[in-house]
Amino acid sequence: MFGDISGMMGKLKEAQQKVEETKKRLDTVLIDEAVANGNVKVTVTANREIKAISIDESLLEDKEELEDYLIVALNKALKRAGEINEQELALAAKSGMPNIPGMDLFK
């Protein structure tokens, strides 16, 4: 009985390590999004960290329009980053989880 528990604990530690490795890797996955015919561009990591914002000078005269474009671009990029993040972390966690009947958490 204790051998099974020991094995499960090892599997759980392995799963935790895989999740941490995946989080580090997701810092290197970049998502680019552009709006307004490419006049506003944003880059975020799959861990939802903003890395770059590029704004064409033609948009600098209309503050409200620029703010709207930035919101749209950031929301689109962060949504994609969140989807990638969730998928990758679920895969990492699932691959290291022991097979416990009734505990199918990562379907």
Biopython code that builds the backbone (N, CA, C, O; Angstrom):
import numpy as np
from Bio.PDB.StructureBuilder import StructureBuilder

atoms = [
    (1, "MET", "N", (0.816, -1.203, 0.000)),
    (1, "MET", "CA", (0.000, 0.000, 0.000)),
    (1, "MET", "C", (0.857, 1.265, 0.000)),
    (1, "MET", "O", (0.597, 2.199, -0.758)),
    (2, "PHE", "N", (1.887, 1.289, 0.861)),
    (2, "PHE", "CA", (2.717, 2.490, 0.934)),
    (2, "PHE", "C", (3.558, 2.684, -0.314)),
    (2, "PHE", "O", (3.939, 3.807, -0.643)),
    (3, "GLY", "N", (3.848, 1.594, -1.008)),
    (3, "GLY", "CA", (4.566, 1.709, -2.270)),
    (3, "GLY", "C", (3.761, 2.475, -3.291)),
    (3, "GLY", "O", (4.310, 3.264, -4.060)),
    (4, "ASP", "N", (2.451, 2.244, -3.303)),
    (4, "ASP", "CA", (1.578, 2.965, -4.237)),
    (4, "ASP", "C", (1.532, 4.443, -3.903)),
    (4, "ASP", "O", (1.566, 5.286, -4.800)),
    (5, "ILE", "N", (1.455, 4.762, -2.627)),
    (5, "ILE", "CA", (1.416, 6.168, -2.202)),
    (5, "ILE", "C", (2.731, 6.845, -2.546)),
    (5, "ILE", "O", (2.745, 7.979, -3.025)),
    (6, "SER", "N", (3.814, 6.166, -2.306)),
    (6, "SER", "CA", (5.129, 6.711, -2.627)),
    (6, "SER", "C", (5.245, 6.967, -4.132)),
    (6, "SER", "O", (5.763, 8.001, -4.555)),
    (7, "GLY", "N", (4.764, 6.027, -4.924)),
    (7, "GLY", "CA", (4.790, 6.197, -6.376)),
    (7, "GLY", "C", (3.937, 7.361, -6.830)),
    (7, "GLY", "O", (4.322, 8.121, -7.719)),
    (8, "MET", "N", (2.758, 7.497, -6.204)),
    (8, "MET", "CA", (1.868, 8.613, -6.553)),
    (8, "MET", "C", (2.499, 9.948, -6.194)),
    (8, "MET", "O", (2.391, 10.915, -6.950)),
    (9, "MET", "N", (3.157, 10.003, -5.043)),
    (9, "MET", "CA", (3.805, 11.254, -4.621)),
    (9, "MET", "C", (4.912, 11.630, -5.600)),
    (9, "MET", "O", (5.089, 12.801, -5.938)),
    (10, "GLY", "N", (5.650, 10.622, -6.049)),
    (10, "GLY", "CA", (6.687, 10.883, -7.042)),
    (10, "GLY", "C", (6.095, 11.407, -8.336)),
    (10, "GLY", "O", (6.642, 12.323, -8.950)),
    (11, "LYS", "N", (4.972, 10.823, -8.754)),
    (11, "LYS", "CA", (4.286, 11.281, -9.970)),
    (11, "LYS", "C", (3.795, 12.718, -9.805)),
    (11, "LYS", "O", (3.894, 13.523, -10.731)),
    (12, "LEU", "N", (3.266, 13.035, -8.624)),
    (12, "LEU", "CA", (2.770, 14.393, -8.380)),
    (12, "LEU", "C", (3.911, 15.403, -8.424)),
    (12, "LEU", "O", (3.757, 16.495, -8.971)),
    (13, "LYS", "N", (5.059, 15.040, -7.846)),
    (13, "LYS", "CA", (6.216, 15.942, -7.903)),
    (13, "LYS", "C", (6.671, 16.131, -9.348)),
    (13, "LYS", "O", (7.038, 17.233, -9.757)),
    (14, "GLU", "N", (6.641, 15.052, -10.107)),
    (14, "GLU", "CA", (7.016, 15.109, -11.521)),
    (14, "GLU", "C", (6.056, 16.027, -12.285)),
    (14, "GLU", "O", (6.485, 16.826, -13.118)),
    (15, "ALA", "N", (4.764, 15.907, -11.998)),
    (15, "ALA", "CA", (3.769, 16.755, -12.652)),
    (15, "ALA", "C", (4.008, 18.210, -12.292)),
    (15, "ALA", "O", (3.930, 19.083, -13.156)),
    (16, "GLN", "N", (4.298, 18.481, -11.031)),
    (16, "GLN", "CA", (4.557, 19.852, -10.591)),
    (16, "GLN", "C", (5.780, 20.414, -11.305)),
    (16, "GLN", "O", (5.781, 21.574, -11.716)),
    (17, "GLN", "N", (6.811, 19.604, -11.451)),
    (17, "GLN", "CA", (8.017, 20.045, -12.140)),
    (17, "GLN", "C", (7.715, 20.338, -13.615)),
    (17, "GLN", "O", (8.203, 21.326, -14.164)),
    (18, "LYS", "N", (6.916, 19.485, -14.251)),
    (18, "LYS", "CA", (6.555, 19.715, -15.655)),
    (18, "LYS", "C", (5.765, 21.010, -15.817)),
    (18, "LYS", "O", (5.962, 21.743, -16.786)),
    (19, "VAL", "N", (4.870, 21.292, -14.867)),
    (19, "VAL", "CA", (4.092, 22.534, -14.916)),
    (19, "VAL", "C", (5.027, 23.733, -14.791)),
    (19, "VAL", "O", (4.884, 24.704, -15.534)),
    (20, "GLU", "N", (5.975, 23.679, -13.869)),
    (20, "GLU", "CA", (6.924, 24.792, -13.694)),
    (20, "GLU", "C", (7.777, 24.989, -14.940)),
    (20, "GLU", "O", (8.024, 26.124, -15.350)),
    (21, "GLU", "N", (8.230, 23.892, -15.544)),
    (21, "GLU", "CA", (9.011, 23.988, -16.780)),
    (21, "GLU", "C", (8.176, 24.597, -17.899)),
    (21, "GLU", "O", (8.672, 25.400, -18.689)),
    (22, "THR", "N", (6.915, 24.211, -17.960)),
    (22, "THR", "CA", (6.020, 24.751, -18.987)),
    (22, "THR", "C", (5.814, 26.248, -18.778)),
    (22, "THR", "O", (5.809, 27.011, -19.745)),
    (23, "LYS", "N", (5.644, 26.674, -17.534)),
    (23, "LYS", "CA", (5.479, 28.107, -17.248)),
    (23, "LYS", "C", (6.695, 28.897, -17.735)),
    (23, "LYS", "O", (6.548, 29.970, -18.320)),
    (24, "LYS", "N", (7.886, 28.369, -17.493)),
    (24, "LYS", "CA", (9.101, 29.052, -17.945)),
    (24, "LYS", "C", (9.141, 29.102, -19.475)),
    (24, "LYS", "O", (9.503, 30.123, -20.060)),
    (25, "ARG", "N", (8.768, 27.999, -20.110)),
    (25, "ARG", "CA", (8.778, 27.958, -21.577)),
    (25, "ARG", "C", (7.762, 28.935, -22.162)),
    (25, "ARG", "O", (8.011, 29.547, -23.201)),
    (26, "LEU", "N", (6.623, 29.081, -21.497)),
    (26, "LEU", "CA", (5.582, 29.985, -21.997)),
    (26, "LEU", "C", (6.027, 31.449, -21.967)),
    (26, "LEU", "O", (5.454, 32.283, -22.668)),
    (27, "ASP", "N", (7.039, 31.765, -21.165)),
    (27, "ASP", "CA", (7.604, 33.119, -21.180)),
    (27, "ASP", "C", (8.284, 33.414, -22.512)),
    (27, "ASP", "O", (8.465, 34.576, -22.875)),
    (28, "THR", "N", (8.660, 32.367, -23.238)),
    (28, "THR", "CA", (9.347, 32.564, -24.512)),
    (28, "THR", "C", (8.404, 32.481, -25.712)),
    (28, "THR", "O", (8.806, 32.762, -26.842)),
    (29, "VAL", "N", (7.158, 32.098, -25.467)),
    (29, "VAL", "CA", (6.170, 32.012, -26.550)),
    (29, "VAL", "C", (5.553, 33.399, -26.723)),
    (29, "VAL", "O", (4.902, 33.914, -25.814)),
    (30, "LEU", "N", (5.763, 33.996, -27.890)),
    (30, "LEU", "CA", (5.273, 35.359, -28.149)),
    (30, "LEU", "C", (4.041, 35.332, -29.044)),
    (30, "LEU", "O", (3.981, 34.596, -30.029)),
    (31, "ILE", "N", (3.064, 36.150, -28.679)),
    (31, "ILE", "CA", (1.833, 36.282, -29.453)),
    (31, "ILE", "C", (1.764, 37.714, -29.954)),
    (31, "ILE", "O", (1.803, 38.659, -29.165)),
    (32, "ASP", "N", (1.661, 37.873, -31.261)),
    (32, "ASP", "CA", (1.558, 39.196, -31.885)),
    (32, "ASP", "C", (0.118, 39.431, -32.320)),
    (32, "ASP", "O", (-0.552, 38.527, -32.820)),
    (33, "GLU", "N", (-0.335, 40.638, -32.121)),
    (33, "GLU", "CA", (-1.673, 41.019, -32.564)),
    (33, "GLU", "C", (-1.586, 42.425, -33.148)),
    (33, "GLU", "O", (-0.880, 43.281, -32.616)),
    (34, "ALA", "N", (-2.301, 42.658, -34.237)),
    (34, "ALA", "CA", (-2.296, 43.966, -34.887)),
    (34, "ALA", "C", (-3.735, 44.366, -35.196)),
    (34, "ALA", "O", (-4.561, 43.528, -35.556)),
    (35, "VAL", "N", (-4.023, 45.657, -35.051)),
    (35, "VAL", "CA", (-5.332, 46.216, -35.402)),
    (35, "VAL", "C", (-5.106, 47.505, -36.174)),
    (35, "VAL", "O", (-3.978, 47.979, -36.309)),
    (36, "ALA", "N", (-6.193, 48.058, -36.672)),
    (36, "ALA", "CA", (-6.137, 49.323, -37.419)),
    (36, "ALA", "C", (-5.171, 49.223, -38.593)),
    (36, "ALA", "O", (-4.294, 50.067, -38.773)),
    (37, "ASN", "N", (-5.354, 48.165, -39.390)),
    (37, "ASN", "CA", (-4.506, 47.951, -40.573)),
    (37, "ASN", "C", (-3.023, 47.880, -40.216)),
    (37, "ASN", "O", (-2.174, 48.333, -40.984)),
    (38, "GLY", "N", (-2.717, 47.315, -39.063)),
    (38, "GLY", "CA", (-1.322, 47.173, -38.645)),
    (38, "GLY", "C", (-0.734, 48.411, -38.005)),
    (38, "GLY", "O", (0.461, 48.439, -37.709)),
    (39, "ASN", "N", (-1.544, 49.442, -37.783)),
    (39, "ASN", "CA", (-1.034, 50.675, -37.186)),
    (39, "ASN", "C", (-0.824, 50.562, -35.679)),
    (39, "ASN", "O", (-0.087, 51.358, -35.097)),
    (40, "VAL", "N", (-1.461, 49.587, -35.047)),
    (40, "VAL", "CA", (-1.234, 49.304, -33.633)),
    (40, "VAL", "C", (-0.882, 47.824, -33.522)),
    (40, "VAL", "O", (-1.655, 46.956, -33.927)),
    (41, "LYS", "N", (0.298, 47.553, -32.965)),
    (41, "LYS", "CA", (0.756, 46.176, -32.811)),
    (41, "LYS", "C", (1.152, 45.953, -31.356)),
    (41, "LYS", "O", (1.775, 46.808, -30.727)),
    (42, "VAL", "N", (0.780, 44.793, -30.838)),
    (42, "VAL", "CA", (1.187, 44.429, -29.481)),
    (42, "VAL", "C", (1.780, 43.023, -29.512)),
    (42, "VAL", "O", (1.410, 42.189, -30.338)),
    (43, "THR", "N", (2.698, 42.789, -28.603)),
    (43, "THR", "CA", (3.293, 41.470, -28.419)),
    (43, "THR", "C", (3.205, 41.133, -26.944)),
    (43, "THR", "O", (3.605, 41.919, -26.085)),
    (44, "VAL", "N", (2.667, 39.937, -26.659)),
    (44, "VAL", "CA", (2.583, 39.454, -25.280)),
    (44, "VAL", "C", (3.149, 38.034, -25.238)),
    (44, "VAL", "O", (3.242, 37.358, -26.262)),
    (45, "THR", "N", (3.524, 37.596, -24.034)),
    (45, "THR", "CA", (3.955, 36.212, -23.866)),
    (45, "THR", "C", (2.729, 35.357, -23.576)),
    (45, "THR", "O", (1.660, 35.879, -23.262)),
    (46, "ALA", "N", (2.887, 34.044, -23.684)),
    (46, "ALA", "CA", (1.798, 33.132, -23.357)),
    (46, "ALA", "C", (1.491, 33.148, -21.856)),
    (46, "ALA", "O", (0.483, 32.591, -21.420)),
    (47, "ASN", "N", (2.361, 33.784, -21.071)),
    (47, "ASN", "CA", (2.088, 33.996, -19.647)),
    (47, "ASN", "C", (1.443, 35.358, -19.402)),
    (47, "ASN", "O", (1.398, 35.842, -18.271)),
    (48, "ARG", "N", (0.949, 35.964, -20.468)),
    (48, "ARG", "CA", (0.173, 37.205, -20.425)),
    (48, "ARG", "C", (0.975, 38.424, -19.947)),
    (48, "ARG", "O", (0.453, 39.292, -19.247)),
    (49, "GLU", "N", (2.227, 38.467, -20.333)),
    (49, "GLU", "CA", (3.064, 39.614, -20.021)),
    (49, "GLU", "C", (3.273, 40.418, -21.295)),
    (49, "GLU", "O", (3.677, 39.870, -22.321)),
    (50, "ILE", "N", (2.998, 41.726, -21.232)),
    (50, "ILE", "CA", (3.161, 42.585, -22.404)),
    (50, "ILE", "C", (4.647, 42.810, -22.650)),
    (50, "ILE", "O", (5.381, 43.225, -21.754)),
    (51, "LYS", "N", (5.079, 42.532, -23.874)),
    (51, "LYS", "CA", (6.486, 42.681, -24.241)),
    (51, "LYS", "C", (6.738, 43.903, -25.120)),
    (51, "LYS", "O", (7.792, 44.531, -25.022)),
    (52, "ALA", "N", (5.774, 44.244, -25.980)),
    (52, "ALA", "CA", (5.991, 45.365, -26.899)),
    (52, "ALA", "C", (4.663, 45.945, -27.359)),
    (52, "ALA", "O", (3.666, 45.241, -27.519)),
    (53, "ILE", "N", (4.690, 47.259, -27.566)),
    (53, "ILE", "CA", (3.561, 47.965, -28.168)),
    (53, "ILE", "C", (4.142, 48.904, -29.216)),
    (53, "ILE", "O", (5.059, 49.675, -28.934)),
    (54, "SER", "N", (3.600, 48.831, -30.422)),
    (54, "SER", "CA", (4.046, 49.693, -31.508)),
    (54, "SER", "C", (2.839, 50.469, -32.036)),
    (54, "SER", "O", (1.795, 49.890, -32.335)),
    (55, "ILE", "N", (3.003, 51.793, -32.144)),
    (55, "ILE", "CA", (1.909, 52.656, -32.594)),
    (55, "ILE", "C", (2.408, 53.528, -33.733)),
    (55, "ILE", "O", (3.418, 54.220, -33.609)),
    (56, "ASP", "N", (1.686, 53.485, -34.842)),
    (56, "ASP", "CA", (2.023, 54.348, -35.977)),
    (56, "ASP", "C", (1.750, 55.799, -35.594)),
    (56, "ASP", "O", (0.762, 56.103, -34.925)),
    (57, "GLU", "N", (2.640, 56.689, -36.030)),
    (57, "GLU", "CA", (2.517, 58.102, -35.678)),
    (57, "GLU", "C", (1.206, 58.731, -36.130)),
    (57, "GLU", "O", (0.758, 59.713, -35.538)),
    (58, "SER", "N", (0.588, 58.185, -37.163)),
    (58, "SER", "CA", (-0.660, 58.756, -37.673)),
    (58, "SER", "C", (-1.789, 58.676, -36.642)),
    (58, "SER", "O", (-2.773, 59.409, -36.749)),
    (59, "LEU", "N", (-1.660, 57.803, -35.653)),
    (59, "LEU", "CA", (-2.705, 57.649, -34.642)),
    (59, "LEU", "C", (-2.484, 58.520, -33.411)),
    (59, "LEU", "O", (-3.341, 58.562, -32.529)),
    (60, "LEU", "N", (-1.366, 59.205, -33.337)),
    (60, "LEU", "CA", (-1.041, 59.967, -32.136)),
    (60, "LEU", "C", (-1.887, 61.227, -31.955)),
    (60, "LEU", "O", (-1.903, 61.812, -30.872)),
    (61, "GLU", "N", (-2.579, 61.639, -32.990)),
    (61, "GLU", "CA", (-3.361, 62.871, -32.895)),
    (61, "GLU", "C", (-4.730, 62.646, -32.258)),
    (61, "GLU", "O", (-5.315, 63.591, -31.729)),
    (62, "ASP", "N", (-5.249, 61.437, -32.295)),
    (62, "ASP", "CA", (-6.579, 61.142, -31.754)),
    (62, "ASP", "C", (-6.445, 60.180, -30.577)),
    (62, "ASP", "O", (-6.415, 58.961, -30.748)),
    (63, "LYS", "N", (-6.366, 60.755, -29.382)),
    (63, "LYS", "CA", (-6.138, 59.983, -28.163)),
    (63, "LYS", "C", (-7.204, 58.914, -27.948)),
    (63, "LYS", "O", (-6.877, 57.775, -27.613)),
    (64, "GLU", "N", (-8.453, 59.260, -28.133)),
    (64, "GLU", "CA", (-9.548, 58.316, -27.882)),
    (64, "GLU", "C", (-9.507, 57.130, -28.848)),
    (64, "GLU", "O", (-9.710, 55.984, -28.446)),
    (65, "GLU", "N", (-9.244, 57.413, -30.113)),
    (65, "GLU", "CA", (-9.149, 56.350, -31.109)),
    (65, "GLU", "C", (-7.979, 55.417, -30.780)),
    (65, "GLU", "O", (-8.101, 54.195, -30.866)),
    (66, "LEU", "N", (-6.851, 56.011, -30.406)),
    (66, "LEU", "CA", (-5.680, 55.222, -30.044)),
    (66, "LEU", "C", (-5.967, 54.328, -28.839)),
    (66, "LEU", "O", (-5.593, 53.155, -28.830)),
    (67, "GLU", "N", (-6.622, 54.875, -27.835)),
    (67, "GLU", "CA", (-6.975, 54.086, -26.658)),
    (67, "GLU", "C", (-7.869, 52.910, -27.031)),
    (67, "GLU", "O", (-7.677, 51.797, -26.542)),
    (68, "ASP", "N", (-8.843, 53.158, -27.897)),
    (68, "ASP", "CA", (-9.742, 52.088, -28.346)),
    (68, "ASP", "C", (-8.967, 50.990, -29.070)),
    (68, "ASP", "O", (-9.187, 49.806, -28.817)),
    (69, "TYR", "N", (-8.068, 51.373, -29.962)),
    (69, "TYR", "CA", (-7.277, 50.397, -30.698)),
    (69, "TYR", "C", (-6.380, 49.588, -29.754)),
    (69, "TYR", "O", (-6.235, 48.376, -29.911)),
    (70, "LEU", "N", (-5.785, 50.264, -28.782)),
    (70, "LEU", "CA", (-4.928, 49.562, -27.827)),
    (70, "LEU", "C", (-5.723, 48.538, -27.016)),
    (70, "LEU", "O", (-5.255, 47.422, -26.792)),
    (71, "ILE", "N", (-6.899, 48.911, -26.588)),
    (71, "ILE", "CA", (-7.745, 47.994, -25.817)),
    (71, "ILE", "C", (-8.091, 46.767, -26.653)),
    (71, "ILE", "O", (-8.003, 45.638, -26.171)),
    (72, "VAL", "N", (-8.481, 46.987, -27.894)),
    (72, "VAL", "CA", (-8.845, 45.870, -28.773)),
    (72, "VAL", "C", (-7.641, 44.952, -29.002)),
    (72, "VAL", "O", (-7.750, 43.733, -28.874)),
    (73, "ALA", "N", (-6.511, 45.536, -29.337)),
    (73, "ALA", "CA", (-5.316, 44.740, -29.627)),
    (73, "ALA", "C", (-4.862, 43.958, -28.402)),
    (73, "ALA", "O", (-4.558, 42.769, -28.498)),
    (74, "LEU", "N", (-4.817, 44.617, -27.261)),
    (74, "LEU", "CA", (-4.376, 43.932, -26.039)),
    (74, "LEU", "C", (-5.347, 42.830, -25.633)),
    (74, "LEU", "O", (-4.920, 41.738, -25.258)),
    (75, "ASN", "N", (-6.634, 43.102, -25.704)),
    (75, "ASN", "CA", (-7.607, 42.073, -25.339)),
    (75, "ASN", "C", (-7.511, 40.855, -26.247)),
    (75, "ASN", "O", (-7.593, 39.722, -25.773)),
    (76, "LYS", "N", (-7.337, 41.079, -27.553)),
    (76, "LYS", "CA", (-7.213, 39.957, -28.480)),
    (76, "LYS", "C", (-5.950, 39.144, -28.179)),
    (76, "LYS", "O", (-5.994, 37.915, -28.148)),
    (77, "ALA", "N", (-4.844, 39.823, -27.963)),
    (77, "ALA", "CA", (-3.581, 39.131, -27.691)),
    (77, "ALA", "C", (-3.641, 38.385, -26.357)),
    (77, "ALA", "O", (-3.187, 37.244, -26.265)),
    (78, "LEU", "N", (-4.197, 39.019, -25.330)),
    (78, "LEU", "CA", (-4.276, 38.377, -24.016)),
    (78, "LEU", "C", (-5.232, 37.188, -24.022)),
    (78, "LEU", "O", (-5.015, 36.210, -23.307)),
    (79, "LYS", "N", (-6.285, 37.273, -24.824)),
    (79, "LYS", "CA", (-7.201, 36.140, -24.934)),
    (79, "LYS", "C", (-6.482, 34.941, -25.555)),
    (79, "LYS", "O", (-6.578, 33.823, -25.049)),
    (80, "ARG", "N", (-5.764, 35.180, -26.651)),
    (80, "ARG", "CA", (-5.003, 34.094, -27.288)),
    (80, "ARG", "C", (-3.945, 33.542, -26.343)),
    (80, "ARG", "O", (-3.742, 32.330, -26.274)),
    (81, "ALA", "N", (-3.268, 34.431, -25.611)),
    (81, "ALA", "CA", (-2.243, 33.997, -24.657)),
    (81, "ALA", "C", (-2.863, 33.120, -23.572)),
    (81, "ALA", "O", (-2.289, 32.100, -23.189)),
    (82, "GLY", "N", (-4.024, 33.514, -23.085)),
    (82, "GLY", "CA", (-4.702, 32.734, -22.054)),
    (82, "GLY", "C", (-5.083, 31.352, -22.538)),
    (82, "GLY", "O", (-4.940, 30.372, -21.806)),
    (83, "GLU", "N", (-5.567, 31.264, -23.764)),
    (83, "GLU", "CA", (-5.944, 29.972, -24.333)),
    (83, "GLU", "C", (-4.730, 29.055, -24.466)),
    (83, "GLU", "O", (-4.788, 27.877, -24.113)),
    (84, "ILE", "N", (-3.642, 29.601, -24.973)),
    (84, "ILE", "CA", (-2.412, 28.813, -25.120)),
    (84, "ILE", "C", (-1.905, 28.379, -23.745)),
    (84, "ILE", "O", (-1.523, 27.225, -23.550)),
    (85, "ASN", "N", (-1.906, 29.312, -22.802)),
    (85, "ASN", "CA", (-1.444, 29.034, -21.441)),
    (85, "ASN", "C", (-2.235, 27.891, -20.821)),
    (85, "ASN", "O", (-1.650, 26.947, -20.290)),
    (86, "GLU", "N", (-3.544, 27.970, -20.884)),
    (86, "GLU", "CA", (-4.395, 26.943, -20.279)),
    (86, "GLU", "C", (-4.165, 25.579, -20.920)),
    (86, "GLU", "O", (-4.060, 24.573, -20.218)),
    (87, "GLN", "N", (-4.086, 25.540, -22.236)),
    (87, "GLN", "CA", (-3.873, 24.267, -22.939)),
    (87, "GLN", "C", (-2.538, 23.640, -22.555)),
    (87, "GLN", "O", (-2.468, 22.450, -22.248)),
    (88, "GLU", "N", (-1.490, 24.443, -22.573)),
    (88, "GLU", "CA", (-0.153, 23.920, -22.302)),
    (88, "GLU", "C", (-0.022, 23.456, -20.856)),
    (88, "GLU", "O", (0.558, 22.400, -20.602)),
    (89, "LEU", "N", (-0.549, 24.224, -19.904)),
    (89, "LEU", "CA", (-0.446, 23.831, -18.503)),
    (89, "LEU", "C", (-1.290, 22.594, -18.204)),
    (89, "LEU", "O", (-0.887, 21.743, -17.411)),
    (90, "ALA", "N", (-2.453, 22.492, -18.831)),
    (90, "ALA", "CA", (-3.291, 21.308, -18.633)),
    (90, "ALA", "C", (-2.582, 20.061, -19.167)),
    (90, "ALA", "O", (-2.616, 19.004, -18.537)),
    (91, "LEU", "N", (-1.939, 20.194, -20.335)),
    (91, "LEU", "CA", (-1.192, 19.057, -20.892)),
    (91, "LEU", "C", (-0.037, 18.650, -19.983)),
    (91, "LEU", "O", (0.199, 17.463, -19.758)),
    (92, "ALA", "N", (0.677, 19.641, -19.464)),
    (92, "ALA", "CA", (1.812, 19.343, -18.584)),
    (92, "ALA", "C", (1.339, 18.667, -17.306)),
    (92, "ALA", "O", (1.953, 17.704, -16.845)),
    (93, "ALA", "N", (0.264, 19.161, -16.739)),
    (93, "ALA", "CA", (-0.252, 18.581, -15.500)),
    (93, "ALA", "C", (-0.788, 17.176, -15.742)),
    (93, "ALA", "O", (-0.538, 16.266, -14.952)),
    (94, "LYS", "N", (-1.518, 17.006, -16.824)),
    (94, "LYS", "CA", (-2.121, 15.707, -17.113)),
    (94, "LYS", "C", (-1.057, 14.646, -17.373)),
    (94, "LYS", "O", (-1.202, 13.501, -16.945)),
    (95, "SER", "N", (-0.001, 15.018, -18.066)),
    (95, "SER", "CA", (1.028, 14.041, -18.419)),
    (95, "SER", "C", (1.758, 13.503, -17.192)),
    (95, "SER", "O", (2.309, 12.403, -17.233)),
    (96, "GLY", "N", (1.765, 14.260, -16.115)),
    (96, "GLY", "CA", (2.482, 13.807, -14.930)),
    (96, "GLY", "C", (1.597, 13.299, -13.818)),
    (96, "GLY", "O", (2.097, 12.865, -12.779)),
    (97, "MET", "N", (0.299, 13.343, -14.013)),
    (97, "MET", "CA", (-0.614, 12.920, -12.947)),
    (97, "MET", "C", (-0.719, 11.407, -12.891)),
    (97, "MET", "O", (-0.780, 10.740, -13.924)),
    (98, "PRO", "N", (-0.740, 10.862, -11.665)),
    (98, "PRO", "CA", (-0.978, 9.426, -11.549)),
    (98, "PRO", "C", (-2.410, 9.107, -11.944)),
    (98, "PRO", "O", (-3.285, 9.970, -11.864)),
    (99, "ASN", "N", (-2.652, 7.883, -12.366)),
    (99, "ASN", "CA", (-3.986, 7.468, -12.790)),
    (99, "ASN", "C", (-4.801, 7.085, -11.554)),
    (99, "ASN", "O", (-4.689, 5.968, -11.050)),
    (100, "ILE", "N", (-5.619, 8.021, -11.073)),
    (100, "ILE", "CA", (-6.457, 7.787, -9.909)),
    (100, "ILE", "C", (-7.897, 7.708, -10.396)),
    (100, "ILE", "O", (-8.406, 8.683, -10.949)),
    (101, "PRO", "N", (-8.562, 6.585, -10.208)),
    (101, "PRO", "CA", (-9.949, 6.445, -10.679)),
    (101, "PRO", "C", (-10.843, 7.554, -10.125)),
    (101, "PRO", "O", (-10.799, 7.865, -8.935)),
    (102, "GLY", "N", (-11.653, 8.145, -11.005)),
    (102, "GLY", "CA", (-12.578, 9.202, -10.599)),
    (102, "GLY", "C", (-11.959, 10.581, -10.525)),
    (102, "GLY", "O", (-12.650, 11.545, -10.192)),
    (103, "MET", "N", (-10.674, 10.704, -10.826)),
    (103, "MET", "CA", (-9.982, 11.998, -10.718)),
    (103, "MET", "C", (-9.540, 12.483, -12.089)),
    (103, "MET", "O", (-8.385, 12.869, -12.266)),
    (104, "ASP", "N", (-10.441, 12.467, -13.055)),
    (104, "ASP", "CA", (-10.139, 12.935, -14.403)),
    (104, "ASP", "C", (-10.323, 14.443, -14.465)),
    (104, "ASP", "O", (-11.282, 14.932, -15.063)),
    (105, "LEU", "N", (-9.405, 15.178, -13.849)),
    (105, "LEU", "CA", (-9.535, 16.624, -13.736)),
    (105, "LEU", "C", (-9.181, 17.367, -15.013)),
    (105, "LEU", "O", (-9.660, 18.480, -15.231)),
    (106, "PHE", "N", (-8.351, 16.770, -15.861)),
    (106, "PHE", "CA", (-7.816, 17.495, -17.011)),
    (106, "PHE", "C", (-8.305, 16.918, -18.314)),
    (106, "PHE", "O", (-7.502, 16.524, -19.160)),
    (107, "LYS", "N", (-9.606, 16.863, -18.490)),
    (107, "LYS", "CA", (-10.172, 16.338, -19.744)),
    (107, "LYS", "C", (-10.140, 17.379, -20.814)),
    (107, "LYS", "O", (-10.573, 17.123, -21.937)),
]
sb = StructureBuilder()
sb.init_structure("model")
sb.init_model(0)
sb.init_chain("A")
sb.init_seg("    ")
for serial, (resi, resn, name, xyz) in enumerate(atoms, 1):
    if name == "N":
        sb.init_residue(resn, " ", resi, " ")
    sb.init_atom(name, np.array(xyz, "f"), 0.0, 1.0, " ", f" {name:<3s}", serial, name[0])
structure = sb.get_structure()
